[in-house]
Amino acid sequence: MYGYQRRWLRRLMVIVMTVVAVLVFVKRDVILDHLFNQFSQSTAAPKIPQKEDPQKKLAAQDFTNQQAMVVNDNQPNFTASDLKTTAEPWQKLSHRDWLGRPKQANALLNQKQMPTLKRKKLTVKTPGYHVYRLKQNGQETYLYNRSHLIGYQLTGLNNDARNLVTGTRAMNAIHEEDNQASMETYENQIAAYLRQSSNHYVRYQVTPLYRNVERVPRGIELAGQSIGDDVIKFHVYIFNSQPGWQINYYTGTALQQSEEK
């Protein structure tokens, strides 16, 4: 009888631990939001030693009101193998890391992938996403977009957490108030090129760059190269910043800075 009870207790403990582990995994975004919001009460941020590499150097750059900067003389780092065409276009998304953050996305783009239906409403909550309103050109809009790494207009991929990050409007959308470039600037260039011919292909790579354990990317590294010509050829870094706003990249909280009189 005593041995039976011990076996029953062990089984019960295994079941309970399994259920708890599943719940923690499913709710990890909510748990991390809570932990990072608690952490934001502290003035000291954890420092993790970094090895110097080009992408970490990009992430370490500070925004100076220039939304985009050229990387590697605007030359993509694709190899000859990367630029080979296949029978069909493709896209590949990386698994999210332990903080739930999206990582690099790659694609070989062609007009076959381009959607014909209107995009549905986004339901994914990206790491660090909050709702803040701002005014631009006399109209109210939002500070943050849930920004696609590979734009919807290019492949039709929408509500996939691996393909969405918290991005400022200035990083994500066309600048109507100035001539600065954004992610949409380059996405529109690619889309226009692909629509010209079913034989047009573009190799595309999008990499969100983070500092340490921050949940909101500091910026997005974009590289694109059309196959067989140089009509599309760029390598840029776009800052995930918004003029006039101070962003906490650990939590996604933001504060509008007062204008100087």
N, C-alpha and C positions, 0 to 999 in steps of 0.2 A: 504493500500500500504506500509505504513511504517512498519507494523508488518510483512508483507511478506518479506521485505528486511532484517529485523533482523533475521528471521528464516533462510533465504538463507545464510546470513553471518555465522551464527552458524554452519550450515551444512558444509559450505566451510572450516571453521576452523577445524572441526572434521576430515574432509577428509585429509586436509593438515597435521595435527598432526599425523594421522594414517600412512600416507605415510612416514613421517619423522621417526617415530618410527620403521617402518619395515626396512627402509634403514639403520638406525643405527644398528639394530640387525644383518642384513645380512652382513654389512661391519664392524662389531665390531672388527675383527682381524686387519683390516687395520687401523682403528681409534686407537686401542690400540698400534699398532706398532708405529704410529706417536707420540702418547702421551709419550710412554716410551723412544723413541729416543730423544724427547725434554727434558724429565726428565734427561736423561743421561748426559746432559750438566752441570747439577748441581753436586757438589762434595758431597752433603749431601743426604743420603738415608733415606727414612722414616722408622721409627722404630715403629713396632706394638707390643704391649705386648703379650708375648707368655706364654701359660700354659705349664708347663713341662710335657711332655709325651714321651714315647720311640721313636716315629717316629720323633718328633721335635728335640730330642737329636741326632738322626742319621743325620738329615739334617744339624745340627749345626757342625758336624764333618768337619774338614778341610782335604783336600787331601794331603798326604805326599808321593806320588809316589807308594802307595800300592793300586791297583785298587779295590780290593774286601776285605771286612772284614766280619768275622763271627758274626752273631747276635744270642743272646740267646743260646749260646753253640751249634749252628747249628740246634737247635730244632724248627720246625715250630709250630705256635700257633694254629693249626687247632683243633677244637673240634671233639668229636666222631660223632656228627651230620654232620660236614663238610666233614668227610671221608666216608660217606655213598655213595654207588654207586646207580645209577639210570639205567633205561632201556637204556637210550641214553646219550652220552656225551653232555656237554653243555659249553657255555661260556657266561659271563655277563660282560658288560662294563658299567662303571659309566658315568653319564652325565658330560660334561665339566662344569667347574665352571664359574663364571662371567667374568674371565679373558681369557676364552677360553682354559683353561689348562685341559688336560686329568687327570683323577683321577684313583682310583684303578680298576684293572681288575681281574676277577676270572674265573676259568674254571675247569671242570672235563674233562681231556683229554683222548682220545682213538684214535687208528689208523684210525677209521672211519672218523675222521675229517681231517686227513692229506691230503693235496692237491696232485693232480697228475699232475697239469699243472704248467708251469713255471710262476713265479710271473710277473705281469705286472708292468709297470713303475709307480712310485708313483707320484701323482698329488697334494696331500694335502700339504699345507704350514703350518708347525707346528709353534707354538708360539716361537718367537725369532730365527727362522731359517735364517741363512745367509750362503753364499758360501765362504769358505776359503779353499785354497789348501795347502797341506803340503807334504813333502817328507819322505817316510819310506822305508828303505832298497833299496834306489836308485830309487824308483818308486813314481810317483806323485799320491796322493789320496786326500781325502777331510777330513777336520777337523770334520765336522758334518755329521751325518746320520739322516734321519727321522726314528727314532727307533720305532719298534713295541713293545708294551708292551707284548702282547701275540704273539710270533714269527710266521711269516707266515708259516714256515714249520710245525707248530703244528696244526693250524686250517684253514689255507688258507685265513684268513681275511687280507685284504690289505689296500685299500684306505678308511679307516674309521678314521675320525679325533679324535674319542674318544680313539683310540688305537695307536696313533702316537705322540711321543714327539721329541724334538730336543735333540739328544744325540751325544756325542763325539764318534769318531771311537774307542777309547780305551775302552769306556764303552760298546759299542754295539758289536764290532766284535772280532773275534779270534785274540789273540796276536801272531803274527808270530815271533816277535823279542825277546820275553821272555816267561816265563811260567805262567804269571798272568792270572787270570780268568776274563771273561767278561760275558755279558748276553748270548752271543752265546755259550759259554762253557756249561752253564747249559741247554740251549735249546737243544743242541746236545745230551747231556746225556739223556734228556727226550725222544727225538725223537728215539734214539737207543733202549731205553727200550720199547717204544710203538710198534716199528716194530717187536719185538720178538714174540708178541702174540696179537691176537685180544681180549684176556681176560685181558690185562694189562690196568690199569687206573692210572692216576696221578692227584691228586688235586694240583692246581697251583694258586698262587696269586702273582700279580705284582703291586707294588705301587710306583708311582713317588713321590718323596718328595721335597717340595719347601721350601724356606725361605721367610716368609712374602708374599709380592706380586710379587716376582720374577717370570718371565714367563718361564724360563728354569729350569728344576729340578736340584737340587744339586746331586741327585743320585737316584737309583732304589733299592727298597727293594724287594727281591725275596724269595718266600717260595714254596717248592715243597715236596710232599709226595706221594709215590706210595701206592696204596690201597692193603692191604693184605700182604705187605712185606716192608722192608726198603731198597730196592735196590736204590730207589730215595728218598733221605731225606736231605734237606738242608734249611738253612735260612741265607741269606747273604745280605749285602748292597754293591752295586757297585757304586763307585763314578763316577759322570758325569764330568770327568776332562780329560785333555790331557796333558801329560808331555811336558813342554816347552811352554805352552800356558796359557795366562791369560784371563779368561772369565768374561764378564759382564753378570750376570745371569738375570738382569732386562731386557736387550735388546737383548742378544745373541751375541752382538759384541765381538770380540776377538782380542788379540794382541799376536803375537809370541815373546817370550822373547829371547833376545840375549844370545848366548852361552858364558860362561866365557872362557877367553883365558888362 
